[in-house]
Amino acid sequence: MGIKEDFLKRTKMIDVHNGKKGVEEVMDYLVNPAIIDKMIIASEMDLPVLTLIAKDLENKFDKNSNFPVVVIDLNKNALGRQNVGRMIKIIMAQYGYTPIDGGLSERARIPAVSGSEYFSTSGIYKKTEEAIYEIEIISKKI
């Protein structure tokens, strides 16, 4: 069983329609090796884990998605963004990373260069454990 399947089996998170489809869509995005690689790169640079993916997350999971992470009228969707952080914590643990800082810490502020409008902070991760998974990047002629 993969990271996504294991998470979906155990989580009680629901999407805007009180189902799991939106949760599954976010996990599909987050477990993509290219996205995980960006989170690991940000972590290795001592940056908040969302630094390199926050804007893309906001674009993919906008007000029309099953799991919006953006502000919609009076709904700030803070829980959606917090749930993304919870998903990331589980994913990063599989690669041996644990959060060392976050929340209200000044270090946890996502830099403006990320272009993020709605995510303001995220966890800072360090490699502290043995990895269960590894990223393999392959370049091949097409």
Secondary structure, 3 states (H helix, E strand, C coil): CCHHHHHHHHCCCCCCCCCCHHHHHHHHHHCCHHHHHHHHHHHHCCCCCCCCCHHHHHHHCCCCCCCCCCCECCECCHHHHHHHHHHHHHHHHHCCEEEEECCCCHHHECCHHHCCCCCCECCEEEECCCCCCCCCCCCCCC
